[in-house]
């Protein structure tokens, strides 16, 4: 089967669909963000990209802080709503029933219903076309204790997190294996060969 050639486009997917809180404790807004990710492990550093015309953009520019709240797939409609309407006119937390709770290290509130929240402080921003990228240090993390197993391991696989792909929402699938699985399989003589994968796709 051949391949179709298209011009350059942002067809990297899926990406997380998260709810970002910004502003301060008196006025916290919620926005849905799809353009986000990790830029560094040490120090822990992430980014989000926001259109300048969005209300949340001015709030982040003003106080330089935000919280990334991971979204369970059963909250997909709420996540879609807070990314569709503007916080200039609507109290999104009140409208959706989301519970805002004080963060430990930043002014914006966190979403209590989120299984994991990353408290972020902006260290740099870059205007990059349609969006401005905010690069931030993760200075605190809050995790639902029910997601930590008896060995102290974080089990986000229990949540079925929400992801976004080209105008549609999906949930994360089943676990396929840990990092390093290829080397473990190779030692057992079970490393997959691409020819087998190709045959399976026919």
N, C-alpha and C positions, 0 to 999 in steps of 0.2 A: 504494500500500500504506500502511495506517495505522500508527500507533505505539501501543504499549502503555505505560500510565503506571504506574510503580511508586513506592513510598515511597523516601526517601533511603537509599542504600546505597553501600558502597565498591566500585563497579564500574569503577574506573579500572584499565585494563589494556592491554597487559601491563606487568609491572614486572620489574626484574632479580631473579634468584634468586641471591644471593651467599652465600658462606660467610664468616662473620665470626669472627675469632679474638680472644680476650680473655683477661685474666688476667695472667700474667707468664711469665718464661722457665722457671721451675721447674714451673709448672702453667698450661698454656694450654688453654682450652676452645674448641671450634668449634660455632657455631650457624648454621643457615640463616636468612637474613633476606630477606623479600620487601618489607617496608615500608622502603624506603631511597631516597635521591635527592640531588640537588644543591640547595643553598640559596643559593649565591653563587659567582661565578667569581673575583672579586677582593675579598677574599682567597679562595682555594679552600676551600670549606666544604661539608660534606655532613651528612646526618642518617641515623640508623637509629632505628627504633621497636621496642621490646622489651617484652613482657609482664612485669610485675613478678615473677610467680611463676617465671619462667625462671631457671635457675642462672646464666646469662650476665649477667642483669640485675645481680645482686649483684657480680659480678666487675668489670663496667664502672663501677658506682657506686663501687667501692672504689678503683680505680687510675686511672680517668678516661681510659683509652686503649683503642683497638681497631684492628683491621686489617680492611678490606674486601677480600676476595679474590674476584675475578671467576671465574665458573664456566663452563668449556667444557661444551657439551651432552653430550659423551661421558662426563661425570662426574655425570650426572643421578641415578643410583641412590645414589651416595655423598652427594651434596648432600641428597637426600631423607632418607637415614639420619641424618646429623648434625643434621637438624632435627626428627627424630622421637624420638630417645632422649635421655636426660639425661646431662650430663657429671658429675653428682654421683656416679654409680655406674660410668660407663664411660669409658675412655680412648678417645675417638673416633678420634684419629690412629692409635693402635695397631691398633684394630679395622679401620679402613678401609685402612691402609697409606699414608695421606697423610704427606708429609714436612714436618715443621715446621722452619723455619730462622730464625735470629735476624733480627729487623728492625733497620733502621739507626737509627731515631729513637724507637721506643717499646718498651715491655717485652713486650707480647704477641708471640708468634712469628708468622711469615707462612707461608703454604702454598706450598711450592716448585712444586707442580704447577699452581698458578694462573698464568695468563698475565700478570696484572697485579694488584698489591697496593697499596692505598692506606693508608698509615699515618696514623692519626687521633688527635688529642688533643681531648677533650671540653672545650668552652667554656661550655656551658649545657645544662640538661635541663629538660623540661617534662612534667608528668603530664597526659596528654590522653585521658582515658577508659580504654579497655582497655589502652593501651600508654603507655610513657614514651618520649618522643623525646629522643635524645641528639644535639645539634648539635656538630659537631666541625670543627676546622681540619685540612686535609690537609697534613701537614708533611713527607711524603716519599712517593715512588712508585717501585715496582720493576716493571720491564717485562722480559718475555722478549725477549732481543735478536733472536730469529728473527722477531719481529713488526715490526721497524723496517726499512723498505726502504732502498734506496740513496740516497734523498733525505732520509732522516731522519724520514720520516712513519710514525706509528704505524698499523699495519694490523690492527686488531682484527677486521676482517671475515673474516680467515683462520681465526678461532677457532670460529665458530658458537656464540656465547654463549647460555647458558641463560636463559629468561625464564619467568615464572609468570603464569597467568591463571585465576582462579576455580577453584582446586583442581586444576589441570592444568599440566604443564610443556610448553614449546615451545622451539624453537630460533629464532634470528634468521634472517630470510630474506635475499633478494638485495638488493643495493644498488640504489636507485631514482634516486639523484642527490645532488649536493652542496647545501649551503645556498646560496641565491641562484640556484638553477636556474630559478626562475620568471621572474626578470628576464632571464636569458640567453635563455630561450625566447621571451619577449615581444619582444625585439629581433629575433628571427628570424621573428616573426609566428606562433609556434607555441604561444602560451599556451592551455592547456586551458580549455574553457568547461564549466560544470557541466551544461549540457544534454547534452553529449556523454557525460559520465560517467554521467548518469542513464539514457540510452539503452542504454549498455553493460551496466547492471545488470539489465536486463529479461530 
